[in-house]
Amino acid sequence: AQSVTQLDSHVSVSEGTPVLLRCNYSSSYSPSLFWYVQHPNKGLQLLLKYTSAATLVKGINGFEAEFKKSETSFHLTKPSAHMSDAAEYFCVVSDGGTDKLIFGTGTRLQVFP
Amino acid sequence: DTAVSQTPKYLVTQMGNDKSIKCEQNLGHDTMYWYKQDSKKFLKIMFSYNNKELIINETVPNRFSPKSPDKAHLNLHINSLELGDSAVYFCASSQEGGISNQPQHFGDGTRLSIL
């Protein structure tokens, strides 16, 4: 069965410094992986997705993620944090063959001025 | 233009009542979903419908009954509300069901509080 583990429940960074949100996945075959962001009192917005094309995936708002099969990881990064990046981030794997999404427990990103 | 819209945004009601949440998408998508997000932000799928047909039903109590009058709408009716039903309920849609790499588009959620 597919699953994802988000290794940090909270991450705090200063504005202008790099962001790293960690995610490991478990899948018995080539997975589809996503990162979604949830701002307070809002729904989830897709940041980026990996679907077995390029291993380095670029998303919106300067975010990117790298699929590393050997490490079963799909970490989300951004070179320079902005105050507006403060939100909850979810790593998600798709239950292959269906459209059922399996969510990680979320990482809350705080950005300090 | 709102792509996936849910109403109401907030719902406060008493235990034992029956309530409905409505969802509409104007993206022309074939598949719609309901998710439940608990107080710890954990998200879990409840149902999915593809072109008005039930595809996924994740062992949700039968007090929850989804209804899809057409492929642009998926409503959620809840009977005999319980304290544990307090959560944020999200509606979502995607272009094609059964294809694992299709992103899903989410509404802003309905915050249900049971007194």
Boltz contact constraints between the chains, C-beta under 6 A:
constraints:
  - contact:
      token1: [A, 32]
      token2: [B, 100]
      max_distance: 6.0
  - contact:
      token1: [A, 32]
      token2: [B, 101]
      max_distance: 6.0
  - contact:
      token1: [A, 42]
      token2: [B, 108]
      max_distance: 6.0
  - contact:
      token1: [A, 43]
      token2: [B, 90]
      max_distance: 6.0
  - contact:
      token1: [A, 43]
      token2: [B, 106]
      max_distance: 6.0
  - contact:
      token1: [A, 43]
      token2: [B, 107]
      max_distance: 6.0
  - contact:
      token1: [A, 43]
      token2: [B, 108]
      max_distance: 6.0
  - contact:
      token1: [A, 43]
      token2: [B, 109]
      max_distance: 6.0
  - contact:
      token1: [A, 44]
      token2: [B, 106]
      max_distance: 6.0
  - contact:
      token1: [A, 46]
      token2: [B, 103]
      max_distance: 6.0
  - contact:
      token1: [A, 49]
      token2: [B, 103]
      max_distance: 6.0
  - contact:
      token1: [A, 51]
      token2: [B, 101]
      max_distance: 6.0
  - contact:
      token1: [A, 88]
      token2: [B, 41]
      max_distance: 6.0
  - contact:
      token1: [A, 94]
      token2: [B, 100]
      max_distance: 6.0
  - contact:
      token1: [A, 96]
      token2: [B, 100]
      max_distance: 6.0
  - contact:
      token1: [A, 99]
      token2: [B, 94]
      max_distance: 6.0
  - contact:
      token1: [A, 99]
      token2: [B, 97]
      max_distance: 6.0
  - contact:
      token1: [A, 99]
      token2: [B, 98]
      max_distance: 6.0
  - contact:
      token1: [A, 100]
      token2: [B, 45]
      max_distance: 6.0
  - contact:
      token1: [A, 100]
      token2: [B, 56]
      max_distance: 6.0
  - contact:
      token1: [A, 103]
      token2: [B, 43]
      max_distance: 6.0
  - contact:
      token1: [A, 105]
      token2: [B, 42]
      max_distance: 6.0
  - contact:
      token1: [A, 106]
      token2: [B, 41]
      max_distance: 6.0
